[in-house]
Amino acid sequence: MDTMQPIYDVAIIGGGAAGLAAAQALGRSRRRVVVIDAGEPRNAPAEGVHNFLTRDGTPPRELLDLGRAEAEAYGVDFRNALATATHRDGQGFTIELDGGEALVARRIILATGVSDTLPEVAGLEAYWGKNALHCPYCHGWEVRDRDIAVLDSQFAVHQALMFRQLSDRVTVFTTPDREIEPAEREKLDARGIAVVQREVTGVRGNDTHLTHLVFRDGGELAADALVVMPHFAAGTAALAGVGLAAAAHPSGIGTYVVADETGKTEIPGLWAAGNTRDPMAQVMMAAADGLRVGAMVNADLIQEETEEAVASLRAGAPVA
Ligand SMILES: Cc1cc2nc3c(=O)[nH]c(=O)nc-3n(C[C@H](O)[C@H](O)[C@H](O)COP(=O)(O)OP(=O)(O)OC[C@H]3O[C@@H](n4cnc5c(N)ncnc54)[C@H](O)[C@@H]3O)c2cc1C
């Protein structure tokens, strides 16, 4: 291990929208801050970030470069690294990085986001974030009025109804033995959404976009987009050493970190922001959450420092 200096007020693990917004708020509050970032934001496969006011369509990494430059201007340090393990260190934490360095911080903000595990459909990954998609707010406009296929899942009816707002050519593909609950089926029928009981096992397309669904029966069908629902998993591995475990999200969509409204987790000194604690949050929401959590951590440190100063004053020490 390298030396463990300096001691940061806050280490932010994850430099996506949430982590960078927290970093900016804390940097502007004159905190010693380090952001540890592995550089793989969840939306990296997408061409542009949509529904981001004033920067709609900006490539994901470009947006983060802008955010990083702003945080650096306020003295925030960065490490392009993966945080691999964390241990208690007195009142704070030691964080180990994959390059061998270790950092010490009084507080941690976990902003590692989530990872998406795609359904088992051959060839799907190549088109993820292009026209294999999950979120109407991220990519819906781009596939308006097109032939949109929805892959069956527990969220398929919900997704089909959402994408129906964008196109009247939406079809849900299920396995042959699947019975959609009558009340749900009625909603699809009422909105003119077809249900085809033919199992999609693969996709094929060109260099950038999928063009065809491939069925288990060997047949193929042209499609302009395939809507899927990945399984979301919160990035908590680096915090296992201090007792953090991801919990099942109530929606059934995957895992997340349980935190109160300020981002505080049940582990003292550990906070969470962005997709890590709200897997459904869009980029602006993740950034807003990072700002809020950054401010809350600053307030927590101010309280601790004030209590220490009061204790010192009472003990007769000179005012710092
Ligand atoms: C395909 C796709 C397209 C999307 N398009 C849009 C869109 O158009 N508009 C929109 O608003 N939202 C979109 N989203 C949602 C968007 O990705 C999230 O809202 C956003 O990424 C959440 O920000 P975050 O900071 O919480 O996490 P992330 O952006 O995922 O950032 C987390 C960061 O932490 C890093 N990290 C993880 N683990 C570690 C570790 N152990 N050590 C160090 N670093 C670590 C990662 O490498 C990453 O850089 C899309 C999502 C997907 C999947």
The ligand as a MOL file (V3000), in Angstrom:
LIG
                    3D

  0  0  0     0  0            999 V3000
M  V30 BEGIN CTAB
M  V30 COUNTS 53 58 0 0 0
M  V30 BEGIN ATOM
M  V30 1 C -28.6720 2.8430 -21.8830 0
M  V30 2 C -29.0850 3.9370 -20.9440 0
M  V30 3 C -29.3780 5.1900 -21.4440 0
M  V30 4 C -29.7820 6.2030 -20.5890 0
M  V30 5 N -30.1050 7.4160 -21.1200 0
M  V30 6 C -30.4780 8.4280 -20.3060 0
M  V30 7 C -30.8660 9.6770 -20.8450 0
M  V30 8 O -30.8920 9.8830 -22.0610 0
M  V30 9 N -31.2330 10.6530 -19.9800 0
M  V30 10 C -31.2340 10.4620 -18.6250 0
M  V30 11 O -31.5380 11.3920 -17.8960 0
M  V30 12 N -30.8850 9.2620 -18.1040 0
M  V30 13 C -30.5080 8.2480 -18.9040 0
M  V30 14 N -30.1510 7.0390 -18.3660 0
M  V30 15 C -30.0850 6.9100 -16.9010 0
M  V30 16 C -28.6970 7.3960 -16.4220 0
M  V30 17 O -27.7310 6.4950 -16.8900 0
M  V30 18 C -28.6550 7.5120 -14.9030 0
M  V30 19 O -29.6700 8.3950 -14.4740 0
M  V30 20 C -27.3200 8.0670 -14.4270 0
M  V30 21 O -26.2420 7.3860 -15.0060 0
M  V30 22 C -27.2260 7.9820 -12.9020 0
M  V30 23 O -26.0890 8.6750 -12.4760 0
M  V30 24 P -25.2000 8.1430 -11.2540 0
M  V30 25 O -24.1860 9.1800 -11.0230 0
M  V30 26 O -26.0880 7.7470 -10.1350 0
M  V30 27 O -24.5210 6.7900 -11.7720 0
M  V30 28 P -23.5450 6.5420 -13.0270 0
M  V30 29 O -23.7360 7.5520 -14.0720 0
M  V30 30 O -23.7250 5.1260 -13.4250 0
M  V30 31 O -22.0880 6.7610 -12.4430 0
M  V30 32 C -21.5150 5.8560 -11.5390 0
M  V30 33 C -20.0030 5.9350 -11.6870 0
M  V30 34 O -19.4020 5.1950 -10.6280 0
M  V30 35 C -18.3570 4.4160 -11.1530 0
M  V30 36 N -18.1100 3.2900 -10.2640 0
M  V30 37 C -18.9020 2.2070 -10.0130 0
M  V30 38 N -18.3450 1.4050 -9.0980 0
M  V30 39 C -17.1750 1.9980 -8.7480 0
M  V30 40 C -16.1410 1.6730 -7.8270 0
M  V30 41 N -16.1910 0.5750 -7.0540 0
M  V30 42 N -15.0640 2.5100 -7.7410 0
M  V30 43 C -14.9880 3.6250 -8.4870 0
M  V30 44 N -15.9520 4.0000 -9.3630 0
M  V30 45 C -17.0310 3.1940 -9.4820 0
M  V30 46 C -18.8320 4.0120 -12.5350 0
M  V30 47 O -17.7420 3.6010 -13.3550 0
M  V30 48 C -19.4960 5.3250 -12.9890 0
M  V30 49 O -18.5540 6.1770 -13.6070 0
M  V30 50 C -29.8250 5.9840 -19.1950 0
M  V30 51 C -29.5290 4.7050 -18.6790 0
M  V30 52 C -29.1650 3.6990 -19.5420 0
M  V30 53 C -28.8680 2.3370 -18.9800 0
M  V30 END ATOM
M  V30 BEGIN BOND
M  V30 1 1 1 2
M  V30 2 1 2 3
M  V30 3 2 2 52
M  V30 4 2 3 4
M  V30 5 1 4 5
M  V30 6 1 4 50
M  V30 7 2 5 6
M  V30 8 1 6 7
M  V30 9 1 6 13
M  V30 10 2 7 8
M  V30 11 1 7 9
M  V30 12 1 9 10
M  V30 13 2 10 11
M  V30 14 1 10 12
M  V30 15 2 12 13
M  V30 16 1 13 14
M  V30 17 1 14 15
M  V30 18 1 14 50
M  V30 19 1 15 16
M  V30 20 1 16 17
M  V30 21 1 16 18
M  V30 22 1 18 19
M  V30 23 1 18 20
M  V30 24 1 20 21
M  V30 25 1 20 22
M  V30 26 1 22 23
M  V30 27 1 23 24
M  V30 28 2 24 25
M  V30 29 1 24 26
M  V30 30 1 24 27
M  V30 31 1 27 28
M  V30 32 2 28 29
M  V30 33 1 28 30
M  V30 34 1 28 31
M  V30 35 1 31 32
M  V30 36 1 32 33
M  V30 37 1 33 34
M  V30 38 1 33 48
M  V30 39 1 34 35
M  V30 40 1 35 36
M  V30 41 1 35 46
M  V30 42 1 36 37
M  V30 43 1 36 45
M  V30 44 2 37 38
M  V30 45 1 38 39
M  V30 46 1 39 40
M  V30 47 2 39 45
M  V30 48 1 40 41
M  V30 49 2 40 42
M  V30 50 1 42 43
M  V30 51 2 43 44
M  V30 52 1 44 45
M  V30 53 1 46 47
M  V30 54 1 46 48
M  V30 55 1 48 49
M  V30 56 2 50 51
M  V30 57 1 51 52
M  V30 58 1 52 53
M  V30 END BOND
M  V30 END CTAB
M  END
